[in-house]
Amino acid sequence: MPEVPPNSGFEAEVQRPLATVVIGGVVSSTVLTLLVLPVLYTLFGAPIPRPTESS
């Protein structure tokens, strides 16, 4: 079985910034989906119909 060289050199220099951008995108999209969008929908979405009291 051939040995795998450690991540050093040109490939590591290229992939490290790319990995940072990918992780940042995943984190920011998760925050937007789970926190920001529900708040915006609550503020600007259609009002919830409330039952009226009839006597």
HUZIUR-V401864 format. One record per residue. N is the residue number from 0. RES is the residue in one letter. D_LAST is the distance of its C-alpha to the last C-alpha in whole Angstrom. Layout:
((N,RES,D_LAST) (N,RES,D_LAST))
This chain:
((0,M,83) (1,P,84) (2,E,83) (3,V,80) (4,P,81) (5,P,78) (6,N,76) (7,S,78) (8,G,80) (9,F,78) (10,E,76) (11,A,74) (12,E,74) (13,V,72) (14,Q,70) (15,R,69) (16,P,67) (17,L,66) (18,A,64) (19,T,63) (20,V,61) (21,V,59) (22,I,58) (23,G,57) (24,G,55) (25,V,53) (26,V,52) (27,S,51) (28,S,49) (29,T,48) (30,V,46) (31,L,45) (32,T,43) (33,L,42) (34,L,41) (35,V,41) (36,L,39) (37,P,36) (38,V,36) (39,L,36) (40,Y,34) (41,T,31) (42,L,32) (43,F,32) (44,G,31) (45,A,27) (46,P,24) (47,I,22) (48,P,19) (49,R,16) (50,P,13) (51,T,10) (52,E,7) (53,S,4) (54,S,0))
